[in-house]
Amino acid sequence: MIPLKLLISPTNTSEAQEAITGGADIIDVKNPKEGALGANYPWVIRKIRKLTPKGIEVSCTLGDVPNLPGSVSLAAHGAASLGVDYVKVGLYGVKTPHEAVFLLKQVNRAAKECNPKIKVVAAGYADAEKIGTIQPSLIPKIAYDAAVEVAMLDTATKDGKSLFDHQTHAQLKTFVEAAHGFGLSAALAGALRKQDLPTVYSLGADIAGLRGAACTGNDRSKGQITRELVAELAEAVKQAKRA
């Protein structure tokens, strides 16, 4: 079984420090005020990268992006210049696999021209039917065709429903297996809770992404990430591995 990495999404340096102290494997800088994969400011990302120990990876989101390959690739180049290990692209505005692959190829080129070692995450949405975008099952093939490294599922609508309300266990297993079949890493997110982590591990995912469960009041918007809650999530991952 591939080790499951715990990705925690802070919005500022104080939350990032809490996530680091609590035992997160990946510090994923985002801005919930701008959406599920809302982008944060370059200076915030730079500060978080600087305070994060080198043994811990850092990622940042480019946003729930429109189908504007030029604009998004320019954002990717800027993000890659900040020293992050991953850039995440929310495939929100694309309507077809062809559009998605083209956009991701431009992002991939722009990011790697700045940092050849950076990994690009193609993030689809488990609730795609609600927002009229690419079906979740197509994301692994799209990521492969665009030559990026990670296929991810998240939820666009933060209404209390989780990834598991929109996708069955069998669908998620197929997603993970398809990603692995293409030689990609598989990441799962979307209002995940501590009790979901054993299931995410059993599905074979490489990365579990959380914010709300690491925040006070389980509130991704108004709550604050604490080291104690992150430590509980990290321990849940360890217990799943031992089991």
Backbone bond lengths (Angstrom), bond angles and torsions (degrees), N, CA, C in turn:
res aa  C-N    CA-C-N  psi(-1)  N-CA   C-N-CA  omega(-1)  CA-C   N-CA-C  phi
1 M - - - 1.461 - - 1.529 109.72 -
2 I 1.324 116.95 133.15 1.456 121.94 179.52 1.528 109.13 -71.19
3 P 1.347 118.39 134.45 1.471 120.17 178.31 1.529 110.84 -58.56
4 L 1.324 115.72 135.41 1.465 121.24 -179.99 1.525 109.08 -88.84
5 K 1.334 116.31 124.69 1.465 121.14 177.41 1.525 109.59 -92.17
6 L 1.316 114.93 138.19 1.459 121.64 178.97 1.527 109.19 -94.20
7 L 1.320 116.37 113.95 1.457 122.94 178.76 1.522 108.85 -102.15
8 I 1.322 116.29 123.14 1.462 122.14 179.46 1.526 108.21 -118.09
9 S 1.341 116.35 137.95 1.468 121.30 -171.42 1.527 112.81 -110.46
10 P 1.341 117.45 91.62 1.456 120.72 175.47 1.522 112.04 -81.85
11 T 1.325 115.13 163.22 1.461 120.36 178.02 1.528 112.58 -110.66
12 N 1.330 117.10 -12.51 1.458 120.18 -177.24 1.524 109.62 -151.93
13 T 1.332 116.36 178.12 1.459 119.97 -174.95 1.531 112.93 -67.47
14 S 1.323 117.56 -36.50 1.462 118.90 -179.16 1.527 110.99 -66.74
15 E 1.326 116.98 -41.56 1.472 119.98 175.78 1.524 110.70 -65.37
16 A 1.321 116.76 -38.84 1.461 120.28 179.08 1.522 110.64 -60.98
17 Q 1.330 117.06 -42.29 1.457 120.30 179.55 1.520 110.87 -64.54
18 E 1.319 116.76 -38.21 1.470 120.43 176.74 1.527 110.79 -63.22
19 A 1.331 116.66 -42.45 1.463 120.79 179.93 1.521 111.21 -65.19
20 I 1.326 116.41 -40.34 1.468 121.20 178.52 1.522 110.30 -63.49
21 T 1.318 116.21 -48.75 1.463 121.21 -178.96 1.520 111.03 -63.42
22 G 1.326 116.42 -35.21 1.463 120.52 -179.08 1.515 114.61 -73.67
23 G 1.337 117.34 -16.22 1.463 119.65 175.56 1.516 116.41 108.92
24 A 1.327 118.17 23.13 1.469 120.50 176.49 1.523 110.67 -66.44
25 D 1.317 116.55 145.96 1.464 122.06 176.72 1.525 111.88 -88.06
26 I 1.335 115.99 -32.41 1.466 121.71 -179.70 1.526 108.06 -132.33
27 I 1.309 116.33 129.54 1.456 122.34 175.22 1.525 106.97 -99.04
28 D 1.325 115.86 113.74 1.463 122.16 -171.51 1.531 109.37 -111.39
29 V 1.319 116.13 102.75 1.462 120.04 -173.33 1.532 110.16 -80.20
30 K 1.334 115.35 123.04 1.470 119.36 178.67 1.518 110.14 -141.61
31 N 1.329 115.58 179.47 1.462 122.45 -179.88 1.523 108.09 -137.55
32 P 1.334 118.53 93.76 1.464 121.76 -176.34 1.525 114.09 -58.83
33 K 1.332 117.39 -21.55 1.467 119.92 179.08 1.526 112.14 -65.35
34 E 1.331 116.70 -19.01 1.466 120.34 -178.80 1.525 112.79 -109.19
35 G 1.356 117.08 16.51 1.449 119.30 175.14 1.516 113.17 122.38
36 A 1.332 115.31 -179.44 1.459 121.58 -178.19 1.524 111.37 -57.10
37 L 1.330 116.39 -41.53 1.461 122.12 178.65 1.525 109.90 -117.73
38 G 1.335 116.12 37.40 1.456 121.52 -177.75 1.518 112.54 -56.32
39 A 1.342 116.00 138.47 1.464 121.48 -177.61 1.521 111.59 -84.69
40 N 1.327 114.75 142.27 1.455 120.89 176.32 1.532 109.33 -95.74
41 Y 1.320 115.87 179.68 1.464 121.24 -176.00 1.526 111.10 -84.96
42 P 1.337 117.63 147.83 1.466 120.38 -178.01 1.525 113.25 -55.40
43 W 1.329 117.25 -39.53 1.464 119.46 -177.17 1.527 111.80 -69.19
44 V 1.316 116.47 -30.40 1.470 119.55 176.20 1.523 109.70 -69.46
45 I 1.317 116.01 -46.22 1.473 120.73 179.80 1.526 110.42 -61.08
46 R 1.316 116.41 -42.92 1.469 120.96 -179.06 1.537 110.80 -61.75
47 K 1.331 116.65 -44.21 1.467 120.56 179.82 1.531 110.93 -63.65
48 I 1.335 116.27 -41.13 1.469 119.80 -179.66 1.520 110.89 -67.76
49 R 1.314 117.32 -39.50 1.460 120.30 176.33 1.527 110.40 -60.86
50 K 1.311 116.10 -40.13 1.464 120.98 -177.69 1.520 112.29 -66.99
51 L 1.330 117.36 -37.65 1.470 119.35 -177.02 1.534 112.78 -85.63
52 T 1.332 116.84 -12.98 1.465 120.61 -177.46 1.528 110.13 -82.40
53 P 1.320 118.26 127.28 1.469 120.49 177.63 1.528 111.46 -56.39
54 K 1.314 116.14 149.08 1.468 120.36 -175.11 1.519 113.01 -62.71
55 G 1.312 117.49 -24.27 1.454 119.71 179.78 1.521 114.14 -76.63
56 I 1.333 116.95 -7.27 1.464 121.77 179.16 1.523 109.08 -110.30
57 E 1.327 115.97 129.38 1.465 120.03 -177.91 1.524 111.29 -77.03
58 V 1.328 114.89 153.76 1.464 121.91 177.19 1.520 108.98 -125.61
59 S 1.314 115.41 135.58 1.463 120.36 174.08 1.524 109.07 -127.03
60 C 1.316 115.84 163.53 1.461 119.60 173.70 1.524 108.94 -143.63
61 T 1.303 114.94 154.19 1.456 121.34 -179.22 1.527 110.04 -96.57
62 L 1.326 115.05 146.29 1.469 120.87 174.77 1.516 111.69 -95.44
63 G 1.339 116.27 -8.08 1.448 120.69 179.67 1.511 112.87 114.09
64 D 1.323 115.06 173.67 1.469 122.40 169.39 1.531 104.05 -83.17
65 V 1.320 116.16 89.27 1.459 119.57 -159.52 1.528 113.37 -82.17
66 P 1.335 116.50 148.09 1.463 121.61 172.83 1.523 110.01 -78.58
67 N 1.309 116.66 170.52 1.468 120.54 178.17 1.532 109.08 -82.40
68 L 1.329 114.25 68.48 1.464 122.18 179.04 1.531 107.34 -130.66
69 P 1.323 116.98 80.97 1.465 121.00 -173.15 1.522 114.46 -56.20
70 G 1.316 117.69 -36.92 1.456 119.72 179.55 1.513 111.86 -64.52
71 S 1.312 115.73 -49.50 1.460 120.42 -179.18 1.529 111.33 -63.01
72 V 1.319 116.32 -43.00 1.457 120.04 -177.02 1.526 111.26 -70.58
73 S 1.326 117.35 -37.77 1.466 119.32 177.94 1.526 111.32 -66.62
74 L 1.326 116.57 -35.09 1.464 119.78 176.09 1.531 110.06 -64.50
75 A 1.336 116.85 -41.39 1.468 121.12 176.08 1.524 110.80 -62.28
76 A 1.329 116.58 -39.16 1.464 121.05 179.88 1.522 111.14 -64.44
77 H 1.314 116.61 -40.42 1.463 120.41 178.44 1.525 110.06 -62.99
78 G 1.326 116.15 -43.24 1.462 119.94 177.63 1.515 112.25 -63.29
79 A 1.331 116.77 -43.00 1.468 120.67 -179.78 1.524 110.74 -64.15
80 A 1.329 116.76 -41.03 1.464 120.69 -178.95 1.522 112.07 -64.79
81 S 1.325 116.66 -26.09 1.466 120.59 -179.48 1.525 112.38 -73.09
82 L 1.337 117.41 -10.39 1.460 122.19 -175.71 1.529 113.10 -89.21
83 G 1.333 116.01 -1.07 1.458 119.81 175.96 1.509 115.52 86.13
84 V 1.328 117.70 15.70 1.464 120.36 178.97 1.525 110.99 -76.91
85 D 1.327 115.22 161.02 1.460 121.27 -179.72 1.528 112.56 -91.17
86 Y 1.339 116.44 -25.11 1.463 122.00 -179.60 1.527 109.85 -137.44
87 V 1.337 116.09 146.88 1.461 121.31 163.45 1.527 107.45 -120.95
88 K 1.334 115.90 133.68 1.456 122.10 -177.07 1.527 109.95 -107.44
89 V 1.326 115.22 132.12 1.463 121.47 -178.26 1.519 108.77 -116.64
90 G 1.318 117.71 114.86 1.455 121.51 175.93 1.520 109.88 -82.03
91 L 1.326 116.83 112.11 1.474 121.64 -175.03 1.531 110.07 -79.60
92 Y 1.309 115.02 69.81 1.468 122.51 -172.05 1.529 112.74 -88.35
93 G 1.319 116.93 -45.30 1.465 120.31 -171.61 1.513 115.53 -92.70
94 V 1.324 117.49 -5.49 1.468 119.97 179.77 1.527 109.65 -82.56
95 K 1.310 115.56 146.99 1.464 120.25 -176.59 1.521 113.49 -112.81
96 T 1.335 117.46 -19.43 1.467 121.20 -176.98 1.523 109.67 -132.08
97 P 1.331 117.44 157.84 1.461 120.13 174.74 1.528 112.34 -57.50
98 H 1.328 116.85 -38.06 1.469 120.13 179.39 1.525 110.91 -60.00
99 E 1.328 117.07 -45.88 1.464 120.46 178.03 1.523 111.24 -62.18
100 A 1.328 115.63 -41.74 1.467 120.22 -177.63 1.526 111.11 -65.16
101 V 1.322 116.61 -44.68 1.465 120.58 -179.71 1.522 110.43 -63.93
102 F 1.325 116.91 -44.10 1.463 119.73 -179.71 1.525 110.88 -60.87
103 L 1.335 116.73 -46.54 1.462 120.00 -179.96 1.534 110.73 -61.00
104 L 1.318 116.89 -46.27 1.462 120.22 -178.45 1.523 112.47 -64.40
105 K 1.313 116.79 -35.74 1.470 119.54 178.04 1.525 111.13 -62.23
106 Q 1.319 116.41 -39.62 1.473 119.78 179.25 1.528 110.38 -68.67
107 V 1.330 115.88 -40.63 1.463 120.49 176.98 1.527 110.32 -61.52
108 N 1.323 115.81 -46.33 1.459 121.41 -178.34 1.525 111.19 -60.65
109 R 1.322 115.69 -45.74 1.467 119.50 179.45 1.526 111.14 -62.85
110 A 1.328 116.09 -46.63 1.461 120.59 -177.23 1.523 111.41 -63.08
111 A 1.328 116.34 -43.85 1.463 120.19 -178.84 1.522 111.36 -66.45
112 K 1.324 116.76 -43.88 1.464 119.81 -175.35 1.527 112.78 -77.59
113 E 1.324 117.92 -21.28 1.461 118.82 172.08 1.526 109.93 -65.22
114 C 1.319 116.23 -29.17 1.465 121.57 178.81 1.522 111.47 -87.17
115 N 1.343 115.95 -40.99 1.468 121.58 -177.69 1.531 108.64 -145.14
116 P 1.332 117.82 98.21 1.467 121.19 -176.13 1.523 114.73 -59.13
117 K 1.329 117.64 -20.97 1.460 120.60 -176.30 1.528 113.36 -90.99
118 I 1.323 117.64 -6.84 1.458 120.53 -175.34 1.525 110.91 -68.50
119 K 1.327 116.32 148.98 1.464 121.82 177.27 1.517 109.12 -108.33
120 V 1.328 115.26 140.02 1.463 121.15 179.41 1.530 109.08 -106.99
121 V 1.319 114.91 133.17 1.465 122.40 -179.16 1.527 109.12 -106.68
122 A 1.319 115.98 121.45 1.467 121.58 174.05 1.519 107.71 -92.07
123 A 1.324 116.87 108.36 1.459 121.32 -175.37 1.527 111.14 -104.75
124 G 1.318 115.11 117.25 1.456 120.89 173.16 1.520 109.56 -100.25
125 Y 1.325 115.19 -178.75 1.470 120.20 -174.22 1.529 110.43 -124.04
126 A 1.329 115.20 128.18 1.459 120.39 179.56 1.521 112.03 -64.52
127 D 1.353 115.97 -27.07 1.465 121.52 178.42 1.538 111.01 -100.57
128 A 1.320 115.93 39.77 1.469 122.06 -174.66 1.522 113.20 -56.66
129 E 1.328 117.08 -34.55 1.468 119.64 -178.10 1.528 111.52 -63.55
130 K 1.326 116.81 -30.55 1.468 120.81 179.05 1.511 112.36 -66.48
131 I 1.326 116.19 -34.19 1.465 120.18 -173.03 1.524 113.04 -110.28
132 G 1.331 116.45 -0.30 1.462 120.33 174.61 1.512 114.73 70.23
133 T 1.335 116.19 41.33 1.462 118.91 179.29 1.527 110.81 -122.23
134 I 1.313 116.41 -168.00 1.468 123.81 -173.48 1.529 112.33 -58.28
135 Q 1.326 116.11 135.61 1.458 121.00 177.86 1.528 111.15 -64.47
136 P 1.323 117.03 139.70 1.465 120.89 -176.42 1.525 114.17 -53.80
137 S 1.313 116.59 -39.65 1.468 119.91 -175.77 1.517 113.56 -63.72
138 L 1.342 116.98 -17.56 1.468 120.77 -177.57 1.525 113.07 -87.58
139 I 1.321 117.34 -12.61 1.463 120.85 -172.24 1.532 113.33 -62.26
140 P 1.337 120.22 -45.26 1.472 118.29 -179.92 1.538 113.38 -58.05
141 K 1.328 117.43 -44.00 1.467 120.08 179.61 1.527 111.01 -66.27
142 I 1.333 116.83 -38.87 1.470 121.12 177.21 1.530 110.09 -62.02
143 A 1.325 116.55 -45.35 1.467 120.61 179.22 1.526 110.86 -61.43
144 Y 1.324 115.92 -42.00 1.464 120.60 179.12 1.528 111.04 -64.46
145 D 1.324 117.10 -46.10 1.464 120.88 -178.79 1.531 111.93 -63.77
146 A 1.336 115.99 -28.08 1.465 120.09 179.44 1.530 112.29 -89.10
147 A 1.338 116.64 -3.51 1.469 123.08 178.35 1.531 112.81 64.15
148 V 1.354 116.08 33.80 1.466 119.23 173.53 1.528 108.55 -95.99
149 E 1.324 116.35 176.01 1.459 119.80 -167.38 1.522 116.54 -102.28
150 V 1.330 117.86 -22.41 1.461 120.20 -172.62 1.528 110.95 -133.42
151 A 1.334 116.06 133.67 1.462 122.07 171.49 1.523 107.71 -107.02
152 M 1.332 115.90 129.65 1.467 120.47 -174.21 1.516 111.17 -131.09
153 L 1.330 115.64 149.40 1.461 121.74 168.66 1.520 109.34 -121.10
154 D 1.336 115.50 135.41 1.455 123.18 175.81 1.520 106.64 -135.86
155 T 1.312 117.86 -174.44 1.458 121.41 172.74 1.523 108.73 -117.99
156 A 1.313 116.40 136.82 1.466 120.87 -179.57 1.524 111.07 -81.21
157 T 1.332 115.96 -39.09 1.466 121.09 -176.30 1.515 109.90 -94.28
158 K 1.313 116.87 115.51 1.462 121.13 -179.40 1.524 108.76 -96.02
159 D 1.335 114.26 80.48 1.464 121.38 -174.11 1.524 112.39 -119.63
160 G 1.329 116.32 19.53 1.454 119.89 -179.13 1.509 113.87 96.72
161 K 1.339 116.86 -15.31 1.458 120.30 177.28 1.524 109.38 -87.76
162 S 1.321 115.37 145.24 1.459 120.22 -176.40 1.522 111.56 -104.64
163 L 1.304 114.39 177.44 1.462 121.90 175.25 1.518 111.11 -50.25
164 F 1.346 116.02 -39.97 1.463 120.57 -175.05 1.535 113.06 -76.44
165 D 1.319 117.41 -10.66 1.461 120.33 173.11 1.529 111.47 -81.48
166 H 1.314 116.30 -17.76 1.462 120.83 -176.15 1.527 113.48 -110.03
167 Q 1.321 116.32 -20.60 1.466 120.96 -179.33 1.525 109.01 -132.74
168 T 1.335 115.99 137.99 1.456 120.31 176.85 1.529 109.85 -77.45
169 H 1.315 114.65 164.82 1.465 120.23 175.80 1.530 109.93 -56.41
170 A 1.326 116.39 -43.37 1.469 120.41 -178.76 1.528 111.40 -64.09
171 Q 1.329 117.39 -40.99 1.465 120.70 179.13 1.528 111.30 -64.20
172 L 1.326 116.05 -40.95 1.463 120.05 -179.99 1.522 110.87 -69.46
173 K 1.324 116.83 -37.28 1.466 120.49 176.59 1.521 110.12 -62.62
174 T 1.316 116.60 -41.62 1.466 121.32 178.25 1.521 110.57 -63.96
175 F 1.344 116.12 -40.87 1.467 120.71 178.28 1.526 110.91 -59.56
176 V 1.327 116.38 -49.83 1.459 121.08 -178.68 1.526 110.92 -62.73
177 E 1.313 116.18 -44.49 1.469 120.01 -179.30 1.523 111.54 -65.45
178 A 1.332 116.68 -37.05 1.464 119.76 177.34 1.523 110.53 -64.91
179 A 1.339 116.87 -43.86 1.466 120.40 178.10 1.528 110.27 -58.91
180 H 1.314 116.33 -47.97 1.462 120.40 -179.88 1.520 111.46 -64.20
181 G 1.323 116.08 -35.87 1.458 120.18 178.44 1.522 112.81 -63.02
182 F 1.316 115.77 -28.73 1.463 121.05 177.25 1.531 112.44 -91.01
183 G 1.329 116.41 4.32 1.452 120.12 179.82 1.514 114.34 79.73
184 L 1.342 116.51 21.45 1.458 122.09 -177.87 1.525 110.90 -104.41
185 S 1.325 115.89 160.87 1.458 120.78 167.46 1.526 108.17 -83.79
186 A 1.325 116.03 151.39 1.462 121.77 -179.79 1.522 109.61 -117.20
187 A 1.329 116.33 128.60 1.461 121.88 -179.74 1.526 109.51 -121.62
188 L 1.328 116.23 138.43 1.459 121.88 178.77 1.520 109.49 -125.44
189 A 1.329 116.12 136.31 1.459 122.87 179.42 1.526 107.96 -152.09
190 G 1.321 115.99 177.80 1.457 119.74 177.08 1.510 112.47 120.93
191 A 1.345 116.93 79.31 1.466 122.92 179.20 1.525 112.23 53.79
192 L 1.327 116.19 37.30 1.459 120.08 177.07 1.526 109.94 -70.19
193 R 1.324 115.29 148.14 1.457 122.07 177.88 1.531 109.37 -115.47
194 K 1.321 115.35 168.78 1.470 119.45 -179.44 1.524 111.07 -56.31
195 Q 1.324 116.45 -40.55 1.463 119.82 -177.15 1.531 112.59 -71.26
196 D 1.339 117.33 -11.51 1.464 120.28 177.46 1.526 112.61 -83.78
197 L 1.322 116.99 -17.12 1.464 119.50 -171.88 1.530 113.88 -63.63
198 P 1.341 120.05 -38.46 1.466 118.00 174.75 1.529 113.09 -60.14
199 T 1.329 116.12 -36.08 1.461 119.69 177.87 1.525 111.09 -68.05
200 V 1.332 116.41 -43.73 1.464 120.34 177.73 1.526 110.20 -59.45
201 Y 1.327 115.62 -40.46 1.463 119.66 177.80 1.527 110.84 -64.65
202 S 1.338 116.38 -43.89 1.468 120.08 -178.01 1.528 111.82 -65.43
203 L 1.330 117.21 -25.78 1.456 121.34 177.16 1.524 112.29 -72.86
204 G 1.325 116.43 -14.50 1.456 120.39 178.50 1.512 114.77 89.73
205 A 1.343 116.99 12.55 1.464 120.06 -179.39 1.525 110.42 -64.65
206 D 1.325 115.58 151.33 1.458 121.71 178.94 1.528 111.81 -89.68
207 I 1.336 116.43 -29.06 1.457 122.10 -175.19 1.526 109.27 -137.40
208 A 1.330 116.35 134.33 1.468 122.03 171.79 1.520 107.53 -114.85
209 G 1.334 116.49 122.15 1.458 121.06 -177.10 1.516 112.24 -104.31
210 L 1.349 116.33 128.89 1.461 120.66 -179.86 1.519 111.11 -140.66
211 R 1.330 114.10 149.35 1.462 120.84 167.65 1.523 109.47 -133.06
212 G 1.347 117.03 -59.88 1.457 120.67 -175.13 1.512 113.15 -52.04
213 A 1.328 117.34 -43.98 1.470 121.16 -177.66 1.520 112.54 -66.92
214 A 1.336 117.07 -17.26 1.462 121.50 178.45 1.524 111.46 -95.79
215 C 1.344 117.15 -0.95 1.466 122.17 -175.80 1.522 112.18 -104.37
216 T 1.308 116.05 151.06 1.459 120.95 173.83 1.530 109.24 -59.22
217 G 1.336 115.20 137.33 1.456 120.35 -179.69 1.507 114.05 70.09
218 N 1.331 116.76 10.92 1.466 121.10 -177.02 1.530 110.90 52.77
219 D 1.334 115.95 34.76 1.466 122.12 -174.29 1.523 109.65 -114.68
220 R 1.328 116.43 105.57 1.470 121.34 -176.34 1.518 112.65 -67.21
221 S 1.339 117.60 -22.46 1.462 121.44 -176.74 1.527 112.77 -92.27
222 K 1.334 116.14 -47.83 1.464 120.32 -174.45 1.525 113.59 -103.70
223 G 1.327 116.84 -19.14 1.458 120.01 -179.76 1.511 112.34 -78.83
224 Q 1.332 115.11 170.95 1.462 122.25 178.67 1.522 109.90 -123.38
225 I 1.327 116.13 138.04 1.465 120.70 176.26 1.524 109.66 -64.52
226 T 1.330 115.94 134.39 1.460 120.55 175.69 1.528 110.03 -122.89
227 R 1.322 115.45 150.13 1.468 120.37 -179.69 1.516 111.63 -63.47
228 E 1.340 116.75 -32.27 1.457 120.09 -178.87 1.532 111.09 -65.68
229 L 1.325 116.51 -43.63 1.463 119.66 179.74 1.529 111.33 -69.71
230 V 1.319 116.65 -37.73 1.468 119.59 176.96 1.523 110.01 -64.62
231 A 1.335 116.78 -40.49 1.461 120.47 178.91 1.530 111.05 -61.84
232 E 1.336 117.02 -37.09 1.465 120.26 176.87 1.523 110.98 -64.02
233 L 1.328 116.26 -40.33 1.463 120.37 178.44 1.531 110.79 -66.80
234 A 1.325 116.01 -41.62 1.465 120.41 178.81 1.525 110.56 -63.04
235 E 1.324 116.44 -39.30 1.459 120.83 178.78 1.529 110.82 -67.35
236 A 1.342 117.09 -36.70 1.465 120.72 177.70 1.536 110.85 -62.46
237 V 1.329 115.97 -38.41 1.467 120.20 177.01 1.529 109.90 -65.29
238 K 1.333 117.11 -44.04 1.466 121.35 179.87 1.527 110.97 -61.89
239 Q 1.340 116.18 -41.86 1.462 119.89 179.53 1.525 111.34 -65.37
240 A 1.334 116.29 -37.83 1.460 119.95 177.68 1.527 110.63 -63.34
241 K 1.321 116.59 -39.87 1.466 120.67 178.55 1.527 110.67 -65.43
242 R 1.333 116.77 -41.80 1.464 120.63 -179.72 1.528 111.12 -67.07
243 A 1.330 115.87 -36.27 1.474 120.16 -178.83 1.519 111.78 -70.41
